[in-house]
Amino acid sequence: MRFQYVDIDQHRDTSLSLFQYSHWASSPEYPSYVKWRNLPFSILKREDHSIGLFTDSLTTFTENDEVGVAFAHRNSTNRFLFDYAKTNFASFISNSVTPNMYPELTSKGVVFKANQAIPPNTELTVDFNAIRAIFPNDPSVNVVIN
């Protein structure tokens, strides 16, 4: 995953796995604003000090706008492929009982759409049960979204 961020010295690029990113985000060196390269998202620390996916400082989504696509592949046994999900923006989406997005399975993958207006610098959330419902009887989905 490629990210851009600005620190005191300069604008920087970095490419990290989800595990590496999570480790970096828990360190004191983590910058206050990290923008996802070429996408309208930022990854910020939440109030509980975990990290979450937010709209960037310029982007607004209106109701039913496509926010993003999480490429979901299934193998020959129709199981959700765990490793593939860790390479896209959906790995940072938080669970919520009052989500601002909903998932929809399409030929592109799992499309996340806004179910309300989402202003800049807003955390992006989805009800994980709605994702589970897209992949019924597939326990591997629980590994990905928990």
Backbone as a printed PyTorch tensor [residue, N CA C, xyz], in Angstrom:
tensor([[[  0.8520,  -1.1670,   0.0000],
         [  0.0000,   0.0000,   0.0000],
         [  0.8970,   1.2290,   0.0000]],

        [[  0.5430,   2.2070,  -0.7950],
         [  1.3570,   3.4180,  -0.8780],
         [  0.6540,   4.5760,  -0.1830]],

        [[  1.4060,   5.2950,   0.6200],
         [  0.8820,   6.4240,   1.3610],
         [  1.7880,   7.6250,   1.1630]],

        [[  1.1910,   8.8100,   1.2980],
         [  1.9530,  10.0520,   1.2790],
         [  1.7200,  10.7360,   2.6190]],

        [[  2.7370,  11.3620,   3.1320],
         [  2.5550,  12.1500,   4.3310],
         [  3.5700,  13.2800,   4.3660]],

        [[  3.2750,  14.2640,   5.1560],
         [  4.1580,  15.4050,   5.3220],
         [  4.6290,  15.4190,   6.7640]],

        [[  5.9120,  15.4860,   6.9450],
         [  6.4280,  15.6590,   8.3000],
         [  7.1270,  17.0100,   8.3670]],

        [[  7.8270,  17.2790,   9.4240],
         [  8.4550,  18.5820,   9.6270],
         [  9.4470,  18.8990,   8.5090]],

        [[ 10.1410,  17.8890,   8.0200],
         [ 11.1930,  18.1160,   7.0370],
         [ 10.6980,  18.2040,   5.5970]],

        [[  9.8120,  17.2940,   5.2080],
         [  9.4480,  17.2250,   3.7930],
         [  8.2510,  16.3220,   3.5540]],

        [[  7.7950,  16.3710,   2.2980],
         [  6.7510,  15.4790,   1.8260],
         [  7.3840,  14.1080,   1.5840]],

        [[  6.7420,  13.0470,   2.0390],
         [  7.3290,  11.7130,   1.9030],
         [  6.3360,  10.7310,   1.3150]],

        [[  6.8830,   9.7030,   0.7080],
         [  6.1220,   8.5560,   0.2300],
         [  6.5940,   7.3400,   1.0050]],

        [[  5.7060,   6.4080,   1.2090],
         [  6.1020,   5.1560,   1.8310],
         [  5.2400,   4.0380,   1.2790]],

        [[  5.7750,   2.8690,   1.2680],
         [  5.0330,   1.6850,   0.8450],
         [  5.1620,   0.6620,   1.9630]],

        [[  4.0290,   0.2800,   2.5540],
         [  4.0440,  -0.5990,   3.7200],
         [  2.9530,  -1.6550,   3.6310]],

        [[  3.1970,  -2.7850,   4.2650],
         [  2.1420,  -3.7810,   4.4320],
         [  1.2220,  -3.2980,   5.5520]],

        [[  0.0590,  -3.9230,   5.6730],
         [ -0.8570,  -3.5550,   6.7530],
         [ -0.2040,  -3.7590,   8.1160]],

        [[  0.5240,  -4.8580,   8.3100],
         [  1.2060,  -5.1080,   9.5760],
         [  2.2260,  -4.0080,   9.8610]],

        [[  3.0470,  -3.6580,   8.8500],
         [  4.0410,  -2.5980,   9.0350],
         [  3.3660,  -1.2670,   9.3400]],

        [[  2.2840,  -1.0040,   8.6290],
         [  1.5760,   0.2630,   8.8430],
         [  1.0330,   0.3360,  10.2650]],

        [[  0.4060,  -0.7370,  10.7350],
         [ -0.1550,  -0.7620,  12.0890],
         [  0.9310,  -0.5360,  13.1330]],

        [[  2.0880,  -1.1340,  12.9210],
         [  3.2100,  -0.9450,  13.8470],
         [  3.6710,   0.5160,  13.8370]],

        [[  3.8250,   1.0950,  12.6460],
         [  4.2390,   2.4880,  12.5180],
         [  3.2210,   3.4120,  13.1830]],

        [[  1.9340,   3.1310,  12.9910],
         [  0.8850,   3.9900,  13.5450],
         [  0.8700,   3.9900,  15.0700]],

        [[  1.3870,   2.9380,  15.6780],
         [  1.4100,   2.8990,  17.1410],
         [  2.6600,   3.5550,  17.7210]],

        [[  3.5450,   4.0250,  16.8580],
         [  4.7850,   4.6310,  17.3330],
         [  4.6280,   6.1440,  17.5180]],

        [[  5.4900,   6.7510,  18.3220],
         [  5.4430,   8.2010,  18.5160],
         [  5.8160,   8.9890,  17.2580]],

        [[  6.4660,   8.3410,  16.2900],
         [  6.8800,   9.0180,  15.0640],
         [  5.7410,   9.1580,  14.0570]],

        [[  4.5910,   8.5840,  14.3460],
         [  3.4810,   8.6310,  13.3950],
         [  3.0220,  10.0770,  13.2030]],

        [[  2.9590,  10.5580,  11.9510],
         [  2.5570,  11.9550,  11.7140],
         [  1.0690,  12.1730,  11.9790]],

        [[  0.6770,  13.4190,  12.1010],
         [ -0.7110,  13.7300,  12.4360],
         [ -1.6560,  13.5620,  11.2450]],

        [[ -1.1330,  13.5650,  10.0210],
         [ -1.9970,  13.4180,   8.8520],
         [ -1.2850,  12.5760,   7.8010]],

        [[ -1.8960,  11.4500,   7.4230],
         [ -1.3320,  10.5610,   6.4150],
         [ -2.3720,  10.3830,   5.3220]],

        [[ -2.0480,  10.8140,   4.1270],
         [ -2.9690,  10.7020,   2.9910],
         [ -2.6000,   9.4760,   2.1730]],

        [[ -3.6420,   8.7380,   1.7610],
         [ -3.4220,   7.5880,   0.8870],
         [ -3.1000,   8.1140,  -0.5020]],

        [[ -2.0310,   7.6500,  -1.0830],
         [ -1.5900,   8.1510,  -2.3870],
         [ -2.6290,   7.8490,  -3.4710]],

        [[ -3.0010,   8.8640,  -4.2160],
         [ -3.9140,   8.7900,  -5.3610],
         [ -5.3350,   8.3520,  -5.0120]],

        [[ -5.7080,   8.3940,  -3.7690],
         [ -7.0730,   8.0760,  -3.3500],
         [ -7.5500,   9.1550,  -2.3790]],

        [[ -8.8680,   9.3610,  -2.2560],
         [ -9.3810,  10.4420,  -1.4020],
         [ -9.4910,  10.0670,   0.0780]],

        [[ -8.4930,   9.3550,   0.5930],
         [ -8.5450,   8.8690,   1.9650],
         [ -7.3170,   9.2840,   2.7590]],

        [[ -7.4960,   9.3420,   4.0570],
         [ -6.3810,   9.4980,   4.9870],
         [ -6.5430,   8.4310,   6.0610]],

        [[ -5.4480,   8.0740,   6.6880],
         [ -5.4720,   7.1050,   7.7730],
         [ -4.9980,   7.8520,   9.0040]],

        [[ -5.9030,   8.0000,   9.9470],
         [ -5.6270,   8.8190,  11.1350],
         [ -5.8340,   8.0250,  12.4020]],

        [[ -5.2450,   8.5240,  13.4760],
         [ -5.4930,   7.9180,  14.7800],
         [ -6.8750,   8.3340,  15.2630]],

        [[ -7.5850,   7.3550,  15.7980],
         [ -8.9090,   7.6020,  16.3530],
         [ -8.7610,   7.9930,  17.8200]],

        [[ -9.8610,   8.3740,  18.4400],
         [ -9.8230,   8.7750,  19.8510],
         [ -9.3000,   7.6600,  20.7460]],

        [[ -9.5540,   6.4020,  20.3670],
         [ -9.0700,   5.2770,  21.1820],
         [ -7.6300,   4.8870,  20.8320]],

        [[ -6.9590,   5.6810,  20.0070],
         [ -5.5600,   5.5280,  19.5850],
         [ -5.3420,   4.4240,  18.5600]],

        [[ -6.3990,   3.7570,  18.1140],
         [ -6.2540,   2.8440,  16.9850],
         [ -6.2920,   3.6930,  15.7150]],

        [[ -6.0910,   3.0720,  14.5610],
         [ -6.1330,   3.8280,  13.3150],
         [ -7.4210,   3.5240,  12.5660]],

        [[ -7.8780,   4.5040,  11.7950],
         [ -9.0960,   4.3450,  11.0240],
         [ -8.9710,   5.0390,   9.6820]],

        [[ -9.8890,   4.7070,   8.7860],
         [ -9.9220,   5.3030,   7.4620],
         [-10.8490,   6.5090,   7.4870]],

        [[-10.3630,   7.6370,   6.9890],
         [-11.1130,   8.8870,   6.9650],
         [-11.1290,   9.4360,   5.5420]],

        [[-12.1070,  10.2870,   5.2470],
         [-12.0200,  11.0390,   4.0060],
         [-10.8490,  12.0050,   4.1600]],

        [[-10.2320,  12.3750,   3.0520],
         [ -9.1250,  13.3220,   3.1610],
         [ -9.6650,  14.7240,   3.4430]],

        [[ -8.7950,  15.6970,   3.4820],
         [ -9.1920,  17.0490,   3.8800],
         [ -9.9770,  17.8060,   2.8100]],

        [[-10.1090,  17.2390,   1.6070],
         [-10.8060,  17.9310,   0.5270],
         [-12.0610,  17.2130,   0.0290]],

        [[-12.1850,  15.9390,   0.2850],
         [-13.2180,  15.1240,  -0.3550],
         [-14.5160,  15.0520,   0.4350]],

        [[-15.6150,  15.1820,  -0.2950],
         [-16.9550,  14.9990,   0.2500],
         [-17.6680,  13.9670,  -0.6100]],

        [[-18.4030,  13.0740,   0.0300],
         [-19.2400,  12.1170,  -0.6850],
         [-20.6930,  12.4420,  -0.3790]],

        [[-21.5460,  12.3060,  -1.3700],
         [-22.9790,  12.4820,  -1.1510],
         [-23.6390,  11.1070,  -1.1150]],

        [[-24.8750,  11.0660,  -0.6680],
         [-25.5800,   9.7990,  -0.5220],
         [-25.5570,   9.0200,  -1.8390]],

        [[-25.2520,   7.7360,  -1.7360],
         [-25.1490,   6.7700,  -2.8440],
         [-23.9090,   6.9330,  -3.7180]],

        [[-23.0210,   7.8640,  -3.3880],
         [-21.7440,   7.9410,  -4.1000],
         [-20.9340,   6.6810,  -3.8300]],

        [[-20.1830,   6.2510,  -4.8390],
         [-19.2450,   5.1520,  -4.6340],
         [-18.0270,   5.7090,  -3.9160]],

        [[-17.7690,   5.2030,  -2.7230],
         [-16.6310,   5.6620,  -1.9360],
         [-15.3700,   4.9190,  -2.3560]],

        [[-15.4920,   3.6260,  -2.5760],
         [-14.3380,   2.8430,  -2.9870],
         [-14.7120,   1.4010,  -3.2340]],

        [[-13.7620,   0.6700,  -3.7970],
         [-13.9610,  -0.7410,  -4.1070],
         [-12.9010,  -1.5550,  -3.3860]],

        [[-13.3460,  -2.5520,  -2.6510],
         [-12.4430,  -3.5190,  -2.0240],
         [-12.4840,  -4.7570,  -2.9070]],

        [[-11.3900,  -5.0460,  -3.5420],
         [-11.3680,  -6.1640,  -4.4630],
         [-11.4500,  -7.4680,  -3.6910]],

        [[-12.5190,  -8.1740,  -3.8830],
         [-12.7560,  -9.4230,  -3.1750],
         [-12.6820, -10.5660,  -4.1610]],

        [[-11.7870, -11.4780,  -3.9230],
         [-11.6600, -12.6560,  -4.7760],
         [-12.0100, -13.8910,  -3.9720]],

        [[-12.5730, -14.8540,  -4.6560],
         [-12.8620, -16.1340,  -4.0300],
         [-12.0560, -17.2020,  -4.7490]],

        [[-11.6760, -18.2370,  -3.9960],
         [-10.9320, -19.3230,  -4.6230],
         [-11.8980, -20.3590,  -5.1940]],

        [[-11.3870, -21.4650,  -5.6570],
         [-12.2130, -22.4740,  -6.3320],
         [-13.2570, -23.1020,  -5.4190]],

        [[-13.0550, -23.0170,  -4.1020],
         [-14.0530, -23.5480,  -3.1650],
         [-15.0350, -22.4620,  -2.7280]],

        [[-14.9790, -21.3050,  -3.3960],
         [-15.8660, -20.1770,  -3.1360],
         [-15.6210, -19.5290,  -1.7710]],

        [[-14.4050, -19.6420,  -1.2850],
         [-14.0080, -19.0120,  -0.0350],
         [-13.4030, -17.6440,  -0.3170]],

        [[-13.6120, -16.7190,   0.5880],
         [-13.0530, -15.3780,   0.4990],
         [-11.5480, -15.4670,   0.6800]],

        [[-10.7710, -14.8090,  -0.1750],
         [ -9.3200, -14.8680,  -0.0730],
         [ -8.8180, -13.8200,   0.9160]],

        [[ -8.3310, -14.2770,   2.0390],
         [ -7.9120, -13.4500,   3.1620],
         [ -6.7680, -12.5100,   2.8050]],

        [[ -5.7020, -13.0150,   2.2100],
         [ -4.5190, -12.1880,   1.9440],
         [ -4.8050, -11.0370,   0.9970]],

        [[ -5.6730, -11.2460,   0.0360],
         [ -5.9700, -10.2050,  -0.9490],
         [ -6.6210,  -8.9880,  -0.2950]],

        [[ -7.4900,  -9.2210,   0.6780],
         [ -8.2030,  -8.1170,   1.3300],
         [ -7.2650,  -7.1920,   2.0790]],

        [[ -6.1250,  -7.6770,   2.5180],
         [ -5.2030,  -6.8560,   3.2930],
         [ -4.4290,  -5.8630,   2.4380]],

        [[ -4.6780,  -5.8240,   1.1350],
         [ -3.9360,  -4.9210,   0.2610],
         [ -4.7540,  -3.7200,  -0.1790]],

        [[ -5.9470,  -3.5210,   0.3580],
         [ -6.7510,  -2.3980,  -0.1110],
         [ -7.3160,  -1.5730,   1.0410]],

        [[ -7.9580,  -0.4880,   0.6920],
         [ -8.4070,   0.4800,   1.6940],
         [ -9.3850,  -0.1050,   2.7120]],

        [[-10.1100,  -1.1380,   2.3450],
         [-11.1230,  -1.6940,   3.2480],
         [-10.5240,  -2.2560,   4.5250]],

        [[ -9.2420,  -2.5750,   4.5120],
         [ -8.6180,  -3.1170,   5.7150],
         [ -8.5540,  -2.0890,   6.8440]],

        [[ -8.8260,  -0.8110,   6.5480],
         [ -8.7930,   0.2360,   7.5720],
         [-10.1890,   0.7220,   7.9830]],

        [[-11.2360,   0.2110,   7.3410],
         [-12.6000,   0.6470,   7.6570],
         [-13.0070,   0.1140,   9.0200]],

        [[-13.6620,   0.9500,   9.8130],
         [-14.1050,   0.5690,  11.1490],
         [-15.5480,   0.0920,  11.1520]],

        [[-15.8450,  -0.7730,  12.1060],
         [-17.1980,  -1.2710,  12.3130],
         [-18.0240,  -0.2260,  13.0640]],

        [[-19.3070,  -0.1310,  12.7250],
         [-20.1790,   0.8070,  13.4240],
         [-21.6240,   0.3180,  13.3560]],

        [[-22.3710,   0.5900,  14.4220],
         [-23.8120,   0.2990,  14.3940],
         [-24.5670,   1.4270,  13.7180]],

        [[-23.9080,   2.5570,  13.5150],
         [-24.4820,   3.6780,  12.7520],
         [-23.5070,   4.0490,  11.6340]],

        [[-23.3410,   3.1760,  10.6440],
         [-22.3350,   3.3880,   9.6090],
         [-22.7070,   4.5010,   8.6350]],

        [[-21.6900,   5.0440,   7.9770],
         [-21.9480,   6.0420,   6.9350],
         [-21.7610,   5.4610,   5.5330]],

        [[-21.4900,   4.1390,   5.4610],
         [-21.3780,   3.4530,   4.1710],
         [-22.0790,   2.0990,   4.2620]],

        [[-22.3840,   1.5540,   3.0850],
         [-22.9080,   0.1930,   3.0170],
         [-22.1830,  -0.5450,   1.8950]],

        [[-21.9980,  -1.8700,   2.0500],
         [-21.3090,  -2.6510,   1.0260],
         [-22.2900,  -3.2310,   0.0140]],

        [[-21.7830,  -3.4030,  -1.2000],
         [-22.5900,  -3.9890,  -2.2680],
         [-21.6500,  -4.8410,  -3.1240]],

        [[-21.9970,  -6.1130,  -3.3480],
         [-21.1610,  -6.9750,  -4.1650],
         [-21.4730,  -6.7420,  -5.6360]],

        [[-20.4490,  -6.4020,  -6.4120],
         [-20.6010,  -6.1550,  -7.8450],
         [-19.5250,  -6.9560,  -8.5890]],

        [[-19.5230,  -6.8540,  -9.8810],
         [-18.4840,  -7.5260, -10.6690],
         [-17.0980,  -6.9420, -10.4020]],

        [[-17.0320,  -5.7020,  -9.8760],
         [-15.7530,  -5.0650,  -9.5400],
         [-15.2050,  -5.5650,  -8.2060]],

        [[-16.0630,  -6.0660,  -7.3420],
         [-15.6850,  -6.4750,  -5.9950],
         [-16.7230,  -5.9520,  -5.0240]],

        [[-16.3160,  -5.7180,  -3.7900],
         [-17.2270,  -5.1400,  -2.8040],
         [-17.1280,  -3.6250,  -2.9320]],

        [[-18.2140,  -3.0190,  -3.3780],
         [-18.2690,  -1.5670,  -3.5460],
         [-18.8700,  -0.9780,  -2.2710]],

        [[-18.2040,   0.0220,  -1.7290],
         [-18.7220,   0.7260,  -0.5580],
         [-19.3420,   2.0280,  -1.0370]],

        [[-20.6000,   2.2320,  -0.6690],
         [-21.3270,   3.4360,  -1.0710],
         [-21.7470,   4.2200,   0.1660]],

        [[-21.8020,   5.5300,  -0.0080],
         [-22.2140,   6.4100,   1.0880],
         [-23.7170,   6.2700,   1.3120]],

        [[-24.1220,   6.0760,   2.5500],
         [-25.5650,   6.0430,   2.8410],
         [-26.0410,   7.3800,   3.4050]],

        [[-25.1470,   8.3660,   3.3750],
         [-25.4510,   9.7270,   3.8250],
         [-24.3390,  10.6220,   3.3040]],

        [[-24.4810,  11.9110,   3.4540],
         [-23.3970,  12.8220,   3.0890],
         [-22.2260,  12.5880,   4.0410]],

        [[-21.0220,  12.5190,   3.4740],
         [-19.8150,  12.3120,   4.2790],
         [-18.8640,  13.4660,   3.9840]],

        [[-18.6810,  14.3780,   4.9430],
         [-17.8050,  15.5410,   4.7170],
         [-16.3220,  15.1850,   4.8560]],

        [[-15.4280,  16.1190,   4.5050],
         [-13.9890,  15.9020,   4.6740],
         [-13.6270,  15.5640,   6.1270]],

        [[-12.5470,  14.8070,   6.2760],
         [-11.9980,  14.4320,   7.5850],
         [-12.9800,  13.6640,   8.4560]],

        [[-13.8200,  12.8420,   7.8270],
         [-14.8000,  12.0290,   8.5500],
         [-14.3870,  10.5670,   8.4790]],

        [[-14.4670,   9.8850,   9.6060],
         [-14.1390,   8.4580,   9.6070],
         [-15.1590,   7.6880,   8.7830]],

        [[-14.6610,   6.7460,   7.9820],
         [-15.5170,   5.9100,   7.1520],
         [-15.8190,   4.6130,   7.8960]],

        [[-17.1150,   4.3110,   8.0110],
         [-17.5360,   3.1540,   8.7920],
         [-18.5610,   2.3320,   8.0260]],

        [[-18.6510,   1.0670,   8.4020],
         [-19.6230,   0.1460,   7.8130],
         [-20.0490,  -0.8280,   8.9110]],

        [[-21.2220,  -1.3750,   8.7870],
         [-21.6680,  -2.4290,   9.6990],
         [-21.0610,  -3.7350,   9.1960]],

        [[-20.1680,  -4.3330,   9.9660],
         [-19.4990,  -5.5600,   9.5330],
         [-20.4910,  -6.6920,   9.2630]],

        [[-21.6470,  -6.6570,   9.9090],
         [-22.6570,  -7.6860,   9.6310],
         [-23.1480,  -7.6090,   8.1910]],

        [[-23.1530,  -6.4240,   7.6100],
         [-23.5560,  -6.2800,   6.2150],
         [-22.5270,  -6.9290,   5.2910]],

        [[-21.2590,  -6.8910,   5.6600],
         [-20.2200,  -7.5690,   4.8800],
         [-20.3710,  -9.0730,   5.0290]],

        [[-20.6040,  -9.5260,   6.2620],
         [-20.8210, -10.9640,   6.4880],
         [-21.9910, -11.4790,   5.6550]],

        [[-23.0260, -10.6760,   5.5070],
         [-24.2160, -11.0910,   4.7590],
         [-23.9190, -11.2770,   3.2620]],

        [[-22.9170, -10.5700,   2.7520],
         [-22.5410, -10.7130,   1.3500],
         [-21.8850, -12.0760,   1.1070]],

        [[-21.1850, -12.5830,   2.1140],
         [-20.4650, -13.8490,   2.0100],
         [-21.0240, -14.8470,   3.0310]],

        [[-22.2840, -15.2690,   2.8750],
         [-22.8810, -16.1730,   3.8600],
         [-22.1490, -17.5160,   3.9150]],

        [[-22.1000, -18.0670,   5.1020],
         [-21.4870, -19.3850,   5.3290],
         [-20.0090, -19.4350,   4.9930]],

        [[-19.3360, -18.3150,   5.0410],
         [-17.8990, -18.2800,   4.7800],
         [-17.1950, -17.7310,   6.0140]],

        [[-16.7240, -18.5990,   6.8990],
         [-16.0900, -18.1240,   8.1530],
         [-14.8150, -17.3310,   7.9280]],

        [[-14.1680, -17.4530,   6.7640],
         [-12.9370, -16.7100,   6.5320],
         [-13.1800, -15.2000,   6.4950]],

        [[-14.3970, -14.7840,   6.2040],
         [-14.7260, -13.3430,   6.2150],
         [-14.5310, -12.7870,   7.6160]],

        [[-14.8680, -13.5380,   8.6300],
         [-14.6990, -13.0670,  10.0070],
         [-13.2420, -12.8000,  10.3530]],

        [[-12.3440, -13.5640,   9.7790],
         [-10.9050, -13.3470,  10.0130],
         [-10.4950, -12.0050,   9.4090]],

        [[-11.0240, -11.6930,   8.2450],
         [-10.6490, -10.4680,   7.5430],
         [-11.1820,  -9.2310,   8.2500]],

        [[-12.4240,  -9.2660,   8.7140],
         [-13.0410,  -8.0450,   9.2330],
         [-12.9490,  -7.8880,  10.7430]],

        [[-12.3990,  -8.8400,  11.4310],
         [-12.2640,  -8.7000,  12.8940],
         [-10.9120,  -8.1900,  13.2890]]])
